[in-house]
Amino acid sequence: MSLLTAWLQIDVTHPTTAVAGIEFNVDTIRNTLIVCALLIAFAAILRSQLHPGVPGPLQNATEALFEYLRDLTESTLEGRGIALVPLAISLFAFLLIANLLGLLPGLRSPTNDWNTTLGLALMSFTLVQFYGIKKRGLGGYFKHLLLQPPFFPLTVIDELAKIVTLSFRLYFNIFVGELLLALILLLPLWGSLVPGAFWMAISVFIGLVQAFIFTVLTVSYIAVATQVDESHG
Amino acid sequence: MILLDAGLLTINATLVAQLVIFLVMVAVLWRLAWGPLTSRLAARQARIKEGLEAAEQARRDREKAEQEYRARLEEAAREARAMVDQATKMGETLRQELQQKAKQQADQIVAQARGEIDSERQKAVQELRAQVADLAVQAAARIIGENLDARKHQQLIEKTIEEAELRA
């Protein structure tokens, strides 16, 4: 079986349905709701086990991750007065579970859909512009963005490219990872076991790294946009 | 149910739906987990801080108590030394007073004894003088063979004795 014929056997499209003429990718929304259900269930379990004194193992592990991301976010946005911790932590948790969901049989990652990653990238972009305007004022924001010939086109392209790079980086990492896993699983059992296990492990790592990168870049873009330096005032 | 298949880069209303779902989930997660976790962490941090401050306060109190204890110990030692010095001085004064009193008493006894001795000697001299005068009168009477006027005799003898004493 050649790689091309194998590729043709794998359905990389998303089944859609239309509600009042508006199209939705059914599998993506279903899988996103699964991710949300898992996260909310985890949050509910965590809430029931929260202890004011000595924390249990679940609370301890969550606190360690929470504090790491909180400190990272707060140190990146130091002195700017931007409360981004709730969003950054939720974004990381969501992307992590979403990236790993596709490794379960019969499920696809919600991030294996450009709609998801582009939506989140647009959210990041909007936040970057919002905090940029809030920090510099509308005049300062446009002065920073436009009045820099010959760099004017470049700064605009740079800002818009962030949407593309953020969304494509995450989307294609997960898409290709799941595609490769599907190709490996087309092999006979004896041939797919070792590479399958290996690629699963790599995919877990990629899922973790991509969730982290998306979160950190969002925070960093906001930090850069709200940094008022001497030359731009 | 399935009407169409969306391609790799097809954008549709899923984008908006995903964003809405995500934002709702952020709110739910914050209310359910991250918010309580943050308050627990803050409470624990405050408790640890309080504990550290209390430990620091206890250390300061202990050091202060030790300083006070040392100061009291030094004060007590100083007082004890002062008391010993005072007692030594008192002892010395008392000794000198007693010594002086004893000396006075001894001088008094000696003076008294001397007075008595003088008195006794005077008495003895007087007695001896009377006896000598009698003996002299008797001897002279025997030599002369007649009795002299006793009163005149007596005066003569006493004068003789006094001359003898002066010569001696």
Interface residues (C-beta under 8 A of the other chain):
Chain A: D11 V12 T13 H14 P15 T16 T17 A18 I22 E23 F24 N25 V26 T28 I29 T32 L33 C36 L39 I40 F42 A43 A44 L46 R47 L50 H51 P52 P55 Q59 T62 E63 F66 E67 V85 P86 L87 I89 S90 L91 A93 F94 P110 D113 W114 N115 T116 L118 G119 L120 L122 M123 F175
Chain B: M1 I2 L3 L4 D5 A6 G7 L8 L9 T10 I11 N12 A13 T14 L15 V16 A17 Q18 L19 I21 F22 L23 M25 V26 V28 L29 W30 L32 A33 W34 G35 P36 L37 R40 L41 A43 R44
